[in-house]
């Protein structure tokens, strides 16, 4: 991503999306980046991201295995992790997908110079923070979580509402880098009501930012075994964690 300057599409007016967010609890913003920026970011995810495997534990937490760890595991052991998460999804919260933990990697100094670190900095910079706050009306946003995700055939994220352990998640977001997708390939972001009905399904898209309120019940539909596209996204939350040393 050498020489690529990250910025939001300057043609976007956050006020134009605020009404839909307040009314529906979510909003989709197309063409969030200019063409050179979205193309550069997409190529990083498609070609040069070292994907980890993320699976849920019996306690519903995330267990991440790097490529090196996966290479040291037997196929049976990896399959057991995936099958265990799939079984647990029948009773509660569970997930399986590939990920790159952008915040953790950035803080740990993993993969020095990797261009996703630049995206991590941008998402936590003043432009993106101000835009997300203006669209959502969430005041006091101080940071943005970020994780790149790649859902392969069979991968899924079961029903949950994004409530965190310390209630600092204010707005959930997804940045779409999926170039092509058929509706029968699954992988939709699904919003659910209290009766269990799907009230809205959003297909994976390219160069689209989705923001939605937290908490809200949602899931990611399993990707079909015959899906031929790459479901690529960067996801996370806009948070109002207190600044270090400041009173809450």
C-alpha positions as CSV (number, residue, x, y, z in Angstrom):
1,X,0.0,0.0,0.0
2,X,3.1,2.2,-0.5
3,X,2.1,5.7,-1.5
4,X,-1.6,5.1,-0.9
5,X,-3.2,7.8,1.1
6,X,-6.2,6.5,3.1
7,X,-9.2,8.8,3.3
8,X,-12.9,8.5,3.0
9,X,-14.7,9.5,-0.2
10,X,-14.8,13.3,0.2
11,X,-18.2,13.3,-1.6
12,X,-19.9,11.7,1.4
13,X,-22.0,13.8,3.7
14,X,-22.6,12.1,7.0
15,X,-25.8,14.0,7.6
16,X,-27.3,12.3,4.6
17,X,-27.1,9.0,6.4
18,X,-28.1,10.0,9.9
19,X,-31.9,9.8,9.3
20,X,-31.7,6.2,8.0
21,X,-29.6,5.2,10.9
22,X,-31.9,6.7,13.5
23,X,-35.0,5.2,11.8
24,X,-33.8,1.7,11.0
25,X,-31.0,1.2,13.5
26,X,-28.5,0.6,10.6
27,X,-27.3,2.2,7.4
28,X,-25.3,1.2,4.4
29,X,-23.0,3.7,2.8
30,X,-21.9,2.9,-0.7
31,X,-18.6,4.1,-2.3
32,X,-17.1,4.8,1.1
33,X,-13.6,5.0,-0.4
34,X,-12.4,6.4,-3.7
35,X,-11.5,3.9,-6.4
36,X,-7.8,3.8,-5.9
37,X,-8.1,3.4,-2.1
38,X,-10.7,0.6,-2.2
39,X,-8.7,-1.3,-4.9
40,X,-5.5,-1.0,-2.9
41,X,-7.1,-2.3,0.3
42,X,-8.9,-5.1,-1.5
43,X,-5.7,-6.4,-3.0
44,X,-4.1,-6.5,0.4
45,X,-6.9,-8.7,1.7
46,X,-7.0,-10.9,-1.4
47,X,-3.3,-11.4,-1.8
48,X,-1.1,-10.6,1.2
49,X,-3.0,-11.2,4.4
50,X,-1.7,-14.0,6.6
51,X,-5.1,-15.5,7.7
52,X,-5.5,-17.1,11.1
53,X,-8.3,-19.5,12.0
54,X,-10.9,-18.2,14.5
55,X,-13.2,-20.6,16.3
56,X,-15.3,-20.2,19.3
57,X,-14.6,-22.0,22.6
58,X,-17.2,-23.8,24.7
59,X,-17.4,-20.6,26.7
60,X,-18.2,-18.6,23.5
61,X,-14.8,-16.8,23.5
62,X,-12.5,-16.6,20.5
63,X,-9.6,-19.0,20.0
64,X,-7.2,-18.0,17.2
65,X,-4.7,-20.2,15.5
66,X,-1.9,-18.6,13.4
67,X,-0.7,-20.3,10.2
68,X,2.3,-21.6,12.0
69,X,0.2,-23.1,14.7
70,X,-2.1,-24.7,12.1
71,X,0.9,-26.2,10.3
72,X,1.9,-27.9,13.5
73,X,-1.6,-29.4,14.1
74,X,-3.0,-32.5,12.5
75,X,-5.9,-32.3,10.1
76,X,-7.9,-34.2,12.6
77,X,-7.2,-31.7,15.4
78,X,-8.2,-28.8,13.2
79,X,-11.3,-30.5,12.0
80,X,-12.2,-31.3,15.6
81,X,-12.0,-27.6,16.5
82,X,-14.3,-26.6,13.6
83,X,-16.8,-29.4,14.2
84,X,-16.9,-28.6,17.9
85,X,-17.9,-25.0,17.2
86,X,-20.5,-26.1,14.6
87,X,-22.1,-28.4,17.2
88,X,-22.2,-25.7,19.8
89,X,-23.9,-23.3,17.4
90,X,-27.0,-25.5,17.7
91,X,-27.3,-24.6,21.3
92,X,-25.8,-21.1,21.5
93,X,-23.2,-18.6,20.3
94,X,-20.5,-20.0,18.1
95,X,-18.4,-19.2,15.0
96,X,-15.8,-20.3,12.5
97,X,-14.0,-18.1,10.0
98,X,-10.6,-16.9,9.0
99,X,-9.3,-13.6,10.5
100,X,-6.5,-11.2,10.9
101,X,-6.7,-9.6,14.4
102,X,-5.8,-6.1,13.3
103,X,-5.7,-4.4,16.8
104,X,-3.9,-7.3,18.5
105,X,-1.4,-7.6,15.7
106,X,-0.8,-3.8,15.7
107,X,-0.2,-3.6,19.4
108,X,2.0,-6.7,19.4
109,X,4.2,-5.5,16.6
110,X,3.3,-8.5,14.5
111,X,4.1,-8.5,10.8
112,X,6.1,-5.2,10.9
113,X,5.3,-3.0,7.9
114,X,2.2,-4.9,6.9
115,X,-0.2,-2.4,5.2
116,X,-3.2,-3.5,7.3
117,X,-1.5,-1.6,10.2
118,X,-2.0,1.6,8.2
119,X,-5.7,0.8,8.0
120,X,-5.8,0.2,11.7
121,X,-4.3,3.6,12.3
122,X,-6.8,5.2,9.9
123,X,-9.8,3.6,11.5
124,X,-8.7,5.0,14.8
125,X,-7.9,8.4,13.3
126,X,-9.9,11.6,13.6
127,X,-11.6,11.4,10.1
128,X,-13.2,7.9,10.6
129,X,-14.0,8.5,14.2
130,X,-15.7,11.8,13.4
131,X,-17.6,10.3,10.4
132,X,-18.9,7.3,12.4
133,X,-20.0,9.6,15.3
134,X,-21.8,12.0,12.9
135,X,-23.7,9.2,11.2
136,X,-24.6,7.4,14.4
137,X,-25.0,10.2,16.8
138,X,-22.8,8.3,19.2
139,X,-20.9,10.9,21.3
140,X,-17.5,10.3,22.9
141,X,-16.2,7.6,20.6
142,X,-12.5,7.1,21.5
143,X,-11.4,4.0,19.6
144,X,-12.3,1.5,16.9
145,X,-11.8,-2.2,17.1
146,X,-10.8,-3.9,13.9
147,X,-10.5,-7.4,12.6
148,X,-10.2,-8.5,9.0
149,X,-12.4,-11.6,8.2
150,X,-12.6,-14.1,5.4
151,X,-15.6,-16.5,5.4
152,X,-15.0,-19.7,3.4
153,X,-17.6,-22.2,2.4
154,X,-19.1,-23.6,5.7
155,X,-18.0,-20.6,7.8
156,X,-20.6,-18.9,10.0
157,X,-21.3,-16.6,12.9
158,X,-24.4,-17.5,15.0
159,X,-27.0,-15.4,16.7
160,X,-25.7,-12.7,19.1
161,X,-26.3,-9.0,20.0
162,X,-22.7,-7.7,20.3
163,X,-23.1,-6.9,24.0
164,X,-19.5,-6.6,25.4
165,X,-18.3,-7.4,28.9
166,X,-17.9,-3.7,29.8
167,X,-20.6,-2.1,27.7
168,X,-18.3,0.2,25.7
169,X,-19.4,-0.9,22.2
170,X,-21.7,1.8,20.8
171,X,-21.8,1.1,17.1
172,X,-20.9,-2.0,15.1
173,X,-19.5,-1.7,11.6
174,X,-18.5,-3.7,8.6
175,X,-16.3,-2.6,5.7
176,X,-17.1,-4.7,2.6
177,X,-14.4,-5.9,0.2
178,X,-16.3,-8.7,-1.5
179,X,-16.1,-8.2,-5.2
180,X,-18.8,-10.5,-6.4
181,X,-21.5,-12.5,-4.6
182,X,-24.6,-14.4,-5.4
183,X,-27.5,-14.4,-3.0
184,X,-27.7,-18.2,-2.9
185,X,-24.1,-18.3,-1.6
186,X,-25.2,-17.3,1.9
187,X,-23.0,-15.1,4.0
188,X,-25.6,-12.4,4.5
189,X,-25.5,-10.2,7.6
190,X,-28.9,-11.0,9.1
191,X,-30.9,-8.8,11.6
192,X,-33.4,-10.7,13.7
193,X,-36.4,-9.6,15.8
194,X,-37.6,-10.9,19.1
195,X,-39.9,-13.5,17.4
196,X,-36.9,-15.0,15.5
197,X,-37.9,-13.6,12.1
198,X,-35.3,-12.1,9.8
199,X,-36.1,-8.4,9.5
200,X,-33.3,-7.5,7.1
201,X,-30.6,-9.4,5.2
202,X,-27.6,-7.5,3.8
203,X,-25.5,-9.3,1.1
204,X,-21.7,-9.0,1.2
205,X,-20.7,-6.1,-0.9
206,X,-17.7,-4.1,-2.2
207,X,-16.7,-0.6,-1.0
208,X,-19.7,-0.4,1.3
209,X,-19.7,0.7,5.0
210,X,-22.4,-0.7,7.2
211,X,-23.1,0.8,10.6
212,X,-25.6,-0.6,13.1
213,X,-26.7,0.0,16.7
214,X,-25.4,-2.1,19.6
215,X,-27.0,-4.1,21.0
216,X,-28.9,-5.7,18.2
217,X,-29.6,-9.3,17.4
218,X,-27.8,-10.5,14.3
219,X,-25.9,-13.3,12.7
220,X,-23.9,-14.2,9.5
221,X,-25.6,-16.9,7.4
222,X,-23.4,-19.9,6.7
223,X,-21.5,-19.7,3.4
224,X,-22.8,-22.3,0.9
225,X,-20.4,-25.1,0.1
226,X,-20.5,-24.1,-3.6
227,X,-19.8,-20.4,-3.0
228,X,-17.1,-19.3,-5.5
229,X,-16.4,-15.8,-4.2
230,X,-14.4,-14.5,-1.3
231,X,-16.4,-12.9,1.5
232,X,-13.9,-10.4,2.7
233,X,-14.6,-7.7,5.3
234,X,-13.1,-5.6,8.1
235,X,-15.4,-5.5,11.1
236,X,-15.5,-4.2,14.6
237,X,-17.1,-1.6,16.9
238,X,-16.9,2.1,17.5
239,X,-16.3,2.3,21.3
240,X,-16.3,4.9,24.0
241,X,-13.6,3.4,26.2
242,X,-12.2,6.0,28.7
243,X,-8.9,7.5,27.8
244,X,-6.1,6.0,29.9
245,X,-5.9,7.7,33.3
246,X,-9.2,9.6,32.8
247,X,-12.1,9.2,35.2
248,X,-15.2,7.4,33.9
